[in-house]
Amino acid sequence: MINTEKIRKDFPILGEKVNGNDLVYLDNAATSHKPKEVINSLVEYYEKYNSNVHRGVHALSIKATDEFEKARISVQKFINAKNSNEIIFTRNASESLNLIAYSWGKENIKLGDEIFITPFEHHSNIVPWQMLCKENEAILRYFPIDNNGDIDVDKFSKEISNKTKMVSITHMSNVLGTVLPIDKIIELAKKYNAVTVVDACQSVPHMPVDVQKIDSDFLCFSGHKMLGPTGIGVLHGKEDILNNMSPFLYGGDMISSVTYEDSKWNDLPYKFEAGTPNIADSIGLGTACEYLTKVGMDNIWKHEMELGQYAVEEISKLENFKILGNKSKELRGGVVSFIHDSIHPHDIGSLLDGFGIAIRTGHHCAMPLVRSYGVVAASRASFYLYNKKDEIDKLVEGLKKVEEYFK
Ligand SMILES: Cc1ncc(COP(=O)(O)O)c(C=O)c1O
């Protein structure tokens, strides 16, 4: 059990009024709020030891380097990576996925090879593979779907083959809240020696994730969705694979030596971190990992599954609303998307905003998936450790008022 009331006190923004109402923030799949500890770690860096890392011999630079590398270790522990060398700091998950496509994909994906992704992906886990397949004349394929609208792993097991060189899947859909059976999928991919990528943007912030257990080759996530600052993301990769890849960007810090004619690359993780890194926000992300660990990822996941289920039950009671995706408890986290049979999601979102309720409306950066439900936009409520059941009640009351307004 987590103490939501106590946790809420750590998040200054939750005390804000929006349009004269208490803020009800249900847009956590887009980005999360930040606790004071994270905000303070940024202020402390800028006020007390702002300096560049990995190059100075002076006290401030040494302290900045120590804190920056400590943050890497906090991230390593948070996802139970084997080694901190396997943690590459990027700007966000999108950059992490692009890094894989450029550095691994361009060299390893050949004419006629296949990459499998699911129909549930965020654009960030579609577009880099579309571009790679176009350039390298490979084939982008999508997982089959069963009658319930879930990934059909049995059918997939008949479609994967020696031509499959990569399988890139979301761990949890940012639209449906569905948790994918990544263990089975990764096991199958390994049988065919396909490289595996997990888009963990909606899982690492919300549930315990152990990269050694998952045994993915690459796994990506964004700091801003897990109480950390914007502008900092993570790529986890297995050391041997990262060592065999060419750099993504070139410049300072990613080299071990440079002559006028040629250059040699630095060791991991620096080979993939060209230029001055995002020092402050990396430190902020390290603090966020420690905060989440203190609360307990098992507790957070249980809390969010309960909220997700409660939201599904309550919204399902509203006659003219339809929930997208599988409603089953076992498969769903704290993300619920829904449509109304006649009111546009943007109208729903704008009217709810008038009551201080923040939800996301639109295609959720997953246009193909949302369109597969016969609509171009949907409303989405998404929860985090600081959300309460009575906020879902406020959402449902708000939805009733929206219907009343349009009558
Ligand atoms: C499942 C998923 N993948 C990728 C992303 C992209 O994250 P970012 O915009 O931080 O790169 C998101 C963000 O919404 C997401 O939910």
The ligand as an ORCA input file, in Angstrom:
! r2SCAN-3c Opt
* xyz 0 1
  C       5.238      4.109    -25.472
  C       6.000      5.365    -25.792
  N       7.093      5.288    -26.552
  C       7.822      6.362    -26.868
  C       7.470      7.611    -26.399
  C       8.319      8.773    -26.767
  O       8.863      9.385    -25.635
  P       9.658     10.752    -25.781
  O       8.708     11.722    -26.433
  O       9.991     11.131    -24.383
  O      10.831     10.464    -26.634
  C       6.332      7.754    -25.604
  C       5.884      9.080    -25.159
  O       4.703      9.334    -25.021
  C       5.582      6.597    -25.286
  O       4.494      6.665    -24.515
*
